[in-house]
């Protein structure tokens, strides 16, 4: 069992040719390829659509309390496996482990042989999810919404990954539709950086990230090109920093500037430190935050979060972080 799973993880992460029974024009999404032996029988691609990502169980009649509301490019793909030599559990575990191996964080998951209850592996959960995100074209994916007397178990997981070009979410459901029919629905929502809230940060998010990670990226702090002059658009994010610090008067922080890898190291280090100092000066002058609580430092290109090869990676590497400073 586990040998097959490990082999399939490799297969899922490598390109696979389209099969003869595929829907015309459909193709595997670049993030993941098919389970061996499946046909891609239905697919829709919408360049921009609001989408709701469920991250909790069913809590009432057609109700899930925990959602992430997004909007972006949505690719929905339905794969069909015909044959009684595999069951839904094998397929489900391969997809789940393949996404996790590719760097995705699992936000919610579940697997059930009878789909009872209200958790992520239940028929109720899938029904609520599909009601909130209905199919926009007819086709074989509709089998996911139609139970049969011969149907079996179900496995579902919700996952996310942060990429240089923006965050992506994946909702995958594998169902044993019949003894010889396994259906796989993979919904991928891709957000651009402009669509994922990187224009500002709020005080609640600052506190949450600091408590969990000891640092927070101050999204929304922007500077003039190649300078340490703060843009007016930074005011909202800086207000959030001040609000957090005023509510937590005993906390002290390093303000750390980062740059991309373009240019000389010495220049980038000096620029990153000047930008961090500009943030400290602004917080003192505009919001009365004591300089004793903030220490500005610049590390230039030494700690990238993405590769500097692409423009998107460079953009995400240019940032200012707040790092907790212990007494």
N, C-alpha and C positions, 0 to 999 in steps of 0.2 A: 504493500500500500504506500509506504513512505517513499520507496524508490521511485514509484510512478509519479508521485507528487513532485519530487525534486526534479525529475526529468521534464515534467510538464512546465515547471516554472521557467526553465530555460527556453522551452518551446514558445511560451507566451511572450517572452521578452524579445524574441527574434522575429523578423519578418516572416510571414507565411503567405503563400500564393493564394489568390482567390479561387474558390471552388466552383464547380460547374453549376451548382444549385443556388448560387448567390443571386440576390436581387440585382437587376441591371443597374450599373452605376454606383453600387454600394462598395465600400472598401473599409478595411480595418482602420480604426483611429490610430495615429502614430504612437499614442501612449501605451497601447496594449494590443496584442494580437489574439487570435482566436484559440480556443481549446481545440486540440487536434481532432479532426473528423467532423467539425461543425460547419454548417452552412450559414452565411449571413443573409437571412431571408427578408429582412426589413430594416430600413434605416431612414431617419430624417435628420437634416442638418439645418438649423436656424441660426443665422448670423447674430441675432440679438433677441433675447427673450427673457422675461422675468421667470425666475425658477425658485422653488422652495425645497430646501434640503432638510429632511427630517433627521433629528439626532436623538430622539427619545422614543419611548413606547407610546402606545395608544392609552389615553387617559380617560376617555369617555366616548360617547356615541360619535363616530366619525371625527374624533378629535385627537390630535397630538399636540402637546404643549410646547415642545422644544423644536424650533425650526431655525435655520439660517436662510434669510431671504437674500437672494442674489439676482443678478441679471448679467447675461453674457452670451457667448456662443454656445449653443446646446447641440450635442450630437447624441442621438439615441439609436442604439443598434440592438437588434434581436437576432440571436444565434439559435439554431436548431440542431440538436444532436439526436439522430435516429439510431436506435440499437439498444438492446437490453444488456450489453456487456459492461456498462458503466451506470453509476447512480448519481443523483444530484450532489451527494456529499463529496465525492471525488472532484467533480467539476468545481463546486463551490470553494473547496479548500485550495485548489490550484490557483484560481483567480485571486482569492484573498491573499495568499502568500506571494503571488507574483507582484501584486500592487504594493504590498508592504516591502518586498525586496527592492522595488523601484523607488523607495523613499516616501511613500504615502503614509500618512498618519491615519489610523483607523479611529473614526469618531463614534461609530455605533456598529454593532454586529449581532448576528444570531443565526442559529440553525435549528430546525425542528423537523421531526419526522411526520408530524401531523398538522402543523401550522396552527395549533390551538393557542389560546392565550392572547396577550396584547403586545408582546415584545416585537423586536425587529424581525423575527422569523415567522410572524403570524400572518394569516390571511387578512386579518383586520388592518394590520399595519400597511400592507401592500395596497389595500383598497383605499385607505386614506391618502397615501402617497400619490396614487394614480389619479385620484379625484382632484388633488391640488395641482397636479402636473399632467393634464390629460394629453393623450396622443393627438397629434394634429393631422394624421394621415391614416387611412385604413391599412390593414395588413395583418400579418401573422402575430405581431406583438400583442394584439388584442387577446390572445390566449392567456396572457398574464392576468387579465381582469376577469376571465371566465373559468371558474372551477369546473372540474369534471368528476364523475364518480370513480374514475380510475386514477385520479391524481394522487401524488404522494407528498413528500416533504418539500421544504423550502429553506434556502439559506440566503441571507441578505447582509450587505455591509455598506457603510458609508465611509468614504475616505477623502482625504485632501492632501495636497502638496503645494508648496510655495515655489514658484519658478521665477526666473528673472523677468519673464514677460507677464507674470501675473499668477494669481492663485487658481488652482483647478480643483473641482470637486467631482467625485465619482460615486454613483449609486449603482450597485450591482445586485441583481436578484437572480438566483438560480432555482428553478422549480422542476420537480418531477411531475410533468404533466400527464404522463402515462408510463406504463412499464417500459416502453421502448421509445419515449419522447421526452427529452430534457430541453427546457427552454431557458435561455440566458438573456436577460435584459441589462444592458450596460448604458447608463446615462452619464455623459461627461459634460460638465459645465465649466467653461473656460472664461475667466475674468481677466480683463486687462488691468494694468496698474491704476488706470484712471477710474476703474469701476469697483475697486476693492477697498475704498476708504483711505487711500494713501495720501489724501489731501489734508488730513487732520488726525489728531489723536486726542482722546478725551481723558479726563482725570481718572475715571474708573478703569480704563484700559491701562493707564500708567501704573496704577496700584496693583492690578492683577498681574501684569508682566513682571513687575519688580518682586512681588511675592513669590512667583513661580520660578523666575529665571535670574533674578538679581540685576537685570538690565532691561531697558526698553528702548526700541528705536523710535525716535521722535519724528514720525511721519508728518509731513506738512511744514517742516522748517526748510526754507529755501533761501538761496543767496543769489546775488548778481553773478553773472558768469565770471569765473576766474577771480573772484574777490570774496571778501569776508563781510560784505554789506548785506544785511538781512533785508529781504523783500517784505513788503507790507502783508503779503499773503501768509506770512509766518505767524501773525498775531494770534490766530485762534489756537494753534498748537502751543505757543508759548504761554498763553493764558491757562491752558490745561495743566502745564507744568507748574505754574505758579499756584493754581488751585490745589493741586496735590500737595505741594510743599507747605502751603499755609495750613492745610488740614493735618499735616504730619510734621510738626515743628521740630521734632527730635531727629529727623532724618537728614543725612548729609550725602552728597553725591559727587562723583566725577562726571564732568561733562566732556565726552570724548568725541572728537571730530575724526571723520574718515573720508578718504578720497578714493577715486578710481586709480587704476594703475598706469594711466597715460601721463607721460612726463617724468621728470627726474624725481628721485626719492626725496631729496632735501627740499625741493620746492613743494611737493605735495604734503610733506610733514609740516612745513611752516604754514601752509594754507589751512590745513586741517586744524592746527592749534589756534590760528587766528579766528577761525569760524567758531570753535568752541568758546573762545574768550568773548566773542561778540554775543553769544547766547547768554553767558554769565552776566555781562554788562547790561544787557537788555532786561534780564530778570531783576537785577538790582535797581536799575533806573526806573523802570515802568511799574514794577510790582513790589518793590521794597524787600526783595529776598536778599538776606545778608550774604555777602561774598564768603563769609566763613563757612557757609554750608555748601559751597560749590567750588570745585577745583577744575580748571580747564586744562585739557591735554589733547594733543593731536598725534595720531599714529599713522597718518598718511594712508598708504595702500596696504598696510601690513595685515589687515584683518578683513579680507573681502568676504561677502556672503554669497556672491556668484562670480562666475568667470568674467574677466574683463575683455574677453574676445568680442562680445556683442555690445551694441549700444545699450540694450536693455540691462545687461549685467552691470555695465559701468554706471548707469543711472541708479541702480539699487545699491551699489557700493558707496556712492556719495551720500553720506548720512551723518547725523549727529545722534549719539546715544547718551542716555542717562544711566549711570552704573552706580549701584549702591556702594556706599563708602562706610565701612564699619568704624566705630569709635577707636 
